[in-house]
Amino acid sequence: MTGSAASVRRPVPVRGRRATAWPDHQHVPELGTWPTAHVAADQEARRGPTAAADGQRRSPELVPGTLYRFVQGVDERPTPMSPEQLQSLQDPFAARLLASGVFPMTLPELLGGLTEAKLLLRQRSYVMGEAGQIPPEQARQANLFRDLRYVVIRSDHGGEADLLVSTSAVDPPEITFLQVAAWDDEHGLFNYYMRVAGSWVWGGDSYSALAPESRGRGCFDSHVNGSVVMKELRAPWLHWKSMKAGVRLDDDDPLRTEPLFRDADGAEDLELLVRASVSRWTHARLDRVDRAGQIDHPDWLLRHLCTSTTVNLASSDQESRVLAASQDENDRLVVPTSFWLDVDLLLNTLEIPANIDPVAVPVALYAAGLHKYDYALVEGDFRQPGDTHFAFCVPEPAFEDTEVVRQMVRRGLLTPRLVACVAMVDFPNPVFSDARERLLEYVPDGPLELPAGVPGRLAAEFAAAILAVAEKTPDGSPEREFAANWQLGDSGWQDAFATRLEDYMKAVTAQAAMPAGFDAYVRLAESRRNRFRAMRLAEFTLTLPTTNIPRGAPPLRMTAGGAVTA
């Protein structure tokens, strides 16, 4: 059901990091090198027991028909799961297939096994690839591998995703990566699995993503907070087949007739399922806090407010090639508003009554920036001058972070005033704010008891700890900024913050209309892209354009006056 031989063309070698392409071969590297080591071409990855493409020794073969446990940072090596351990996994993949001795080795076998067992009969598929909008002929001329991938979702009900499968759409199903995230409703978490060496490996669950020893390791370098991931979560869903863009194929490409591709839904549908999955896990996570009557790790929750634990990618819904070629002086590039401020948290969640208009920039300024900074999509011998398919792709605050904060406010764990006073610290930098991150120093230690009928203890203790030291910190410190915000009181903060946001956006709009001003914003955008590139979530070289701005350039930040500074 994936690619036939006629549609498969492997690169030599694999370029860049391919975290989703966990090695699937007869031997796995020792200890911490598996499964996130770089994978070379398939033949290199399967060279045998004595040597490997990365020069690592190989461990003994995994036994087919066995479920292994390997949580990186916790386990030294894959070990077979005991019957008791397997019984503890109550998601449908483990409890109904693996526990019954059904070990599907390909996507068709997996989907067929679910259908035969009458499990999760509602199926939807989605297609994405960073080269999906690049013409096939152009890719062939430069020997570019068009790495198209499927996400397949199975569920009992239309609005939820009970099992998610990630795999290649173009590689032979027997050798490509095959990963599963399955919802365990009994325990309220996702379990993560990968097929390796003819076996299946359990890589941990949602709580493994939060624990210090396994956080950011293995599959949790992408599934940072324990939930499912869709980086390009909002329109125009860059890189995805959607209502905004298709995936370009040759007329005779066999992929066109394959059901998962032919019947694929658009990313606009997947967005809803991913958001629902994040909300589902967050709800279960906070339910556990409520049942316990205490917060064991307050910092695990407040880091969603104070830091960018991860990011999504936003872009204009305008095609970059159309904008760059425009000769109409009235045409404008509409910059994603989340580039300027945290719209979802400040305006949608906290309902700060600010009147914010999108920033529209003359296309001549956008085209000048593409030329000056030598924008291009580059991988190996392939080079396409210009931006990504949709213009001005930048990191934005992650829905995962916003959803945790939103649900904490709804439950009374945090107050809107506390959230607003933190979020308005360094607000012109909605992602990667060192100032807001510094406030994590004042999070109360856990466990923090939550007496019944006394809401807001976490918010009160957090605010009190910051206020106690604010006057002792230098002018302009995050502590002093928070204290000034707090002094607005329970009834004054919304209007005051609305005025502040409106004044800031007026300054930004004015500067963006000027060559020097927009040039600074182009450099700021690249600075934030570089911060994203340093994250393990940045898996593919074609996700973002390259520029001639040095990767090692000092990071830039925005001021409340709309200026860009180092």
Sequence and secondary structure as in RCSB ss.txt:
>XXXX:A:sequence
MTGSAASVRRPVPVRGRRATAWPDHQHVPELGTWPTAHVAADQEARRGPTAAADGQRRSPELVPGTLYRFVQGVD
ERPTPMSPEQLQSLQDPFAARLLASGVFPMTLPELLGGLTEAKLLLRQRSYVMGEAGQIPPEQARQANLFRDLRY
VVIRSDHGGEADLLVSTSAVDPPEITFLQVAAWDDEHGLFNYYMRVAGSWVWGGDSYSALAPESRGRGCFDSHVN
GSVVMKELRAPWLHWKSMKAGVRLDDDDPLRTEPLFRDADGAEDLELLVRASVSRWTHARLDRVDRAGQIDHPDW
LLRHLCTSTTVNLASSDQESRVLAASQDENDRLVVPTSFWLDVDLLLNTLEIPANIDPVAVPVALYAAGLHKYDY
ALVEGDFRQPGDTHFAFCVPEPAFEDTEVVRQMVRRGLLTPRLVACVAMVDFPNPVFSDARERLLEYVPDGPLEL
PAGVPGRLAAEFAAAILAVAEKTPDGSPEREFAANWQLGDSGWQDAFATRLEDYMKAVTAQAAMPAGFDAYVRLA
ESRRNRFRAMRLAEFTLTLPTTNIPRGAPPLRMTAGGAVTA
>XXXX:A:secstr
    GGG    SS  S  TTS   SS  BSGGGTTTS    HHHHTS SS  TTS  B     TT EEE  TTT 
SS EE  HHHHHH  SHIIIIIGGGT    SHHHHHHHHHHTT   EEEEEEE TTTTS HHHHHHTT     EE
EEEEESSTT  SEEEEEESSS TTTS EEEEEEETTTTEEEEEEEETTEEEEEEEHHHHHSTTTTTSGGGGTSTT
SS   SS STT TTB SSS      TT GGGGSHHHHT   HHHHHHHHHHHHHHHHHHHHHHHHHHTEES HHH
HHHHHHS SSEEEE  SSBHHHHHH   TT EEEE GGGTS HIIIIIIS        EEEEHHHHHHHHHHTT 
EEEETTEEEES  SBS  EEEE HHHHHHHHHHHHHTSS HHHHHHHHTTTTT  SS HHHHHGGGG   S EE 
 TT TTHHHHHHHHHHHHHHTTS TT HHHHHHHHHTTHHHHHHHHHHHHHHHHHHHHHHHHTSHHHHHHHHHHH
HHHHHHHHTSTT   TTSS B SS TTS   EE TTS EE 
